[in-house]
Amino acid sequence: MVQLFEYPAVSYALDRIVTGNDLLYSVAYFYGDHDRLSKRMDMLAGDYSEQHPGSKIVCISSYDFMDGAIMSLKYGISESHPVSFRDCDFLIMKDFEVFGGKEGMMQEAYYILDHRLLSKKPFVICADRQPNAIPGLSDRLLTILEGGLIYQY
């Protein structure tokens, strides 16, 4: 079992996400201290990699996500386009609070996360606050994020 968090219920839910055994949640949303969460998410990516050798794991900050989307739209650089995030085996996106009020980026994030939910591919989102406390976050994204495990760390 993945023992990344102090509470057994959170570790149990993450274990099911990492092992892919009968997903309890497809999405896990963690909020709190940026540095602590970043370290835990790196550990989570490592655990997933150990459980699923050869799998494609994307652990990206929302800033890098936005840069990639802009490069793709502006210069036609397909390698940096977020569409590749739909097809990876496991997605971890950090600093999600930066999407608030950015309509184009929220739309891209929504399509990716919705596709992942429909495909039953797990993802973890991190931010410095709860989803409903992010100013300007769309209702569509709120619905996705609040439908999973939410944990303050």
ABEGO torsion letter per residue (X at the ends): XBBABABAAAAAAAAAAAAGBGBABABBBBBEBAAAAAAAAAAAAAAAAAABBGBBBBBBBAAAAAAAAAAAAAAGBAAABAAAAAABABBBBBGAAAABGBAAAAAAAAAAAAAAAAAGBBBBBBBABBAAABBGBBAAAAAAAAABBBBBX
